[in-house]
Amino acid sequence: MDNPSESSPAVLQNKTAAVLLLLLSCVLAVAFGLVLFSLFQPVKSSPQLDAAFLILATAGTLTALWRRLPLQNVALAAGTIVLIGGGMSALGARTNLPFGPFVYASASGPLLFKTLPWSIPLVWVTNVLNSRGMARLMLRPWRKNKSYGYRVIALAALLVLLFDIALEPFARVKHLWIWLATALPLTWQGAPIMNFISWGLIAALILFLITPALIVKKPRSKSGPELHSLCLWLGGIALCATGCAARGLWVPMSVDVVIGIGAAIFAIRGAMW
């Protein structure tokens, strides 16, 4: 089979996505630095910085997928995550199920349908897709194993859970949501253990549904590992750890550091395979 010409739609899409991803990455790096600075030196535009960073992170995540997948597949995956993840978060805000009793604070941003902050569906998209990217990196040595797909789903769901463990204390720092008193004995930074289990289980369901759309159907030329998810996932953990350090929350910061270092070791090991 002949290689696609330089003017073929697939090649043009790849080039367009690559250029867009490069631009987004540069702007995202600047936004990341500004958000880190605002944690130690609060500024009036801090909420706008946080919103811009989340939007850029989401755009970068989807553009990275667009480099190797048709745009409709990317849209289908993102839409499914928004529908299920956002829907479950809205249900939780209304009924306290399945995450536990909590309320969204005004810092989370304007509400959609008077229930769900606009930022929460984007958090689901970035968390789920970049956790899957991390899982694929970690499992590269076993990518030809028959159970590879199921392993990616299970590991990605675990990484979503771990990211939420890092996110909860950061949410307290930023006053994004407030956990209410619960009879459950086990909590982390005010969040009941069922919150983290729910994130992991919902992520597993989402991943099971969107995986067919994220599989590259056409043969591709051999390329190296894609590191965009590694940078974004670890960047998110680093942001959470820095936020905790800025407020003197040393135990959560230490947990974030352990999660980040552990995940980085396995991801880099897989990338080098």
N, C-alpha and C positions, 0 to 999 in steps of 0.2 A: 504494500500500500504506500502511495506517495505521501510525503510529508506535506502538511498544509502550507499553502503559499503565505507570503508575508501579508497579503491583502485579504486573506480568508476571514470570515466573521469570528471564528474561534480565536485566531491570533490577535485580531484587533481588539476583541473583548479582553483578552489577557493583558495586552499592552495598556489599554485604557484603565483597567482595574489596578494594574501595577503602578501607573503614574498617580492615580487617585490615592492609592494606599500610601505611597511615599509622601504625598502632600499632607494627608491626614495624620500620618505618623509624626511628621515634623511639628504640625500645629498641636497635636496631642502631647508631645514632649514638653512644649512650652506651657500648655495648660497644666500639665502634671506638676511642673516646677512652681507655677503660681499657686496652685492649690496647697502644695506642701508649705510654701511661704506663708499662706494665710492661716495655717494651723498654729504658727508661732507668733504671727503678727496679724491679728484680725483686721480685715478691711471691710468697708461698707459693701463692696461688690462680691463678698465671699459667696453668697447664695448663687449669684450669676456665674461665678467661676465654677462652682460645683456642678451646676446644670450644664454648662458648656463642656466640662470634662466628661460627664456621663454621656452626653450626646455624641461627642467625638469618639469616645471609646466604643459606643454602639455602632457608629458609622464605620469605624475602622475594622471592627469584628466582622461586619457583614461584607465589607469590601474585600477583606482577606478571603472570605469564602467565594466571593464572586470571581476571584482569579482562577478558580478551578471548577466552578459549577455554573450552570445556567442561572440567570437572574431569577427566573420563576421558581427554581428550587430553593434559592436563598430566601425569597419572599415567603414561600410556603413554610419553610422551617421557622423563620422569624414570626410569622403570623400564628403558627401553632403554639409557640412558646408564649407569645403575648396573650393568646386566648386562654390557654390553660393556666399558666403561671399567674397572669394578671387576674384571671377569673377566680382562682383559689385564694389569692390575696384579698380580693374584694369580698369573697365569702367569709374569710377570716375576720375582716374588719366589721362585718355585719353580725356574725354569729359566734365568733371566738373559736371556730373550728376551721381547719384542723390544727392551727398553730398554737392556740392558747389565747387568753384574754389580753388584748392590746388595743391601742388607739393610735392613729397616725397624727403626728404633730404638724403644725403649719409649716415647719421648715422642710417638710417633704415635698412641698410644692402644691399648686392648685389641684383640686380634686376632679377626677373624671366621674361623671354620673353621681356627684356628691358623695362618693365612697372611696375611690382609689386615687392616690397621688399619681400624676402622670409619670413620675420617675420610676415607679415600681416595675412596670412591664419592661423598661429598659434594663433594670438591674437583673431581671430574670434572663433576658436575652444575652447580655454580656456574660453572666455567670455560667449559664448552661453551655453556650457555644464555646467559650474559652476553656471551661473545664473539660469539654470533650476534646478540644485540641490538645490540652495537656495530657489527657489519658492516651491519646494516639501517640504522642511523643514517648511516653513512658513504656508503652507496649510495642514499640517498633520492632524490638527483637523477636516478638512473637506474632507479627502481623500476618504470617502465612499459616498460623494455627487455625484449625476449623472453628474453634470457639472464640476467635479474636473479636468478632463483633459484639458478642455478649460480654466479654471482658471489658471492652471499651465502655459499654453502657454502664456496667456495674462500677467501674473505677471512676468514670465521669460523675456519676451520681454521688459517690463518696467525696469527690473533690468539690462538688457543689455544696455538700454538707459542711466540709471543712472551711470553705470560703465564708459560709454564713456564720460559723463560729468566730471567724475574724471580724466579720461585719458588725455583729451585735454590739460590742463595746464601742466601735466607731460610731454607730447609730446613736448611742447614748451621748457621745461627745458632741455630735452634730444636732442632737435633739430631733431626730427624724421620726421616731415613734416611741411610745411609752408602754411598757409592760405593766399590767395590773396584777394585783395580788392573786395568787393561785394556790390551791390546796396541794398541788404536786410538790414533792419534797426536793426534787433535783432541778436546779436552775443554773444558768450561766449568764452572768451580767443581767439578771432579771428575767431572762427568757427561759421558759420551761423546756425540758428535754424534748417534749413532743414537737416543739417548733423545728428543731434540727432534724429529727426523724422525718417530719412531714416534708421539709425541703428536699431531703434525699429521695424519698419515695415519689414525690411529684416529679422531680427531675428525672428519675428512672422511667416513669411513664412517658414523659415528654420525649426523652431520648429514644425510647422504643418506637414511638410514632414517627419521629422526624428522621431517623437514621436512613430509611430508604431514599429520602430526598437528598441526603448528604453524601451518598455513595457516587463516586465518579464512574459513570457507565462506559465512557469511551476510553480506549487505551491512551496513556500519556507517556511522553518521554520521561525517562528516569530523572528525578530531581532530588535535591536534598530535603531535609526536614523543614517544615514550615514553622518558624519560631515566633510568629506574631502572637499566638495564644499564650506562649510562655511569657512573653514580655508583658502582656496585658494582665494575665492572671497574677503573676508575681508583683506587678506594679500595683494592683489592687490590694494585695496583702501588705505590701510595703506602705501604702497610703494608710491603711487601717492601723498598722503598727506605729507609724509616726504620729497619727492622731492620738493614740493612747499615750505615747511618750510625752506629747505636748501637754497632756493633762495629768501626768504623773500616775497613770494606770499601768504599773509595771508588770503585774501578773498577766493581764491580757496582752500587753506588748510582747512579753516573753513567749506566750503561747503562739502569737502571730509569727514570731521569728522562727520558732520550731517548725510550724506548719510550712512556712515559706522555704526554709532551708531544706527540709525533708523532701518537699515536692520538687524543688529545683534540682537536687541531686539525682533523683530518679528520672526527671525529664531530660536533663543534660546527658545522662548516661544513655538514655534511649536515642537521643538525637545523634550521638556519636557512633551509634551502632552501624 
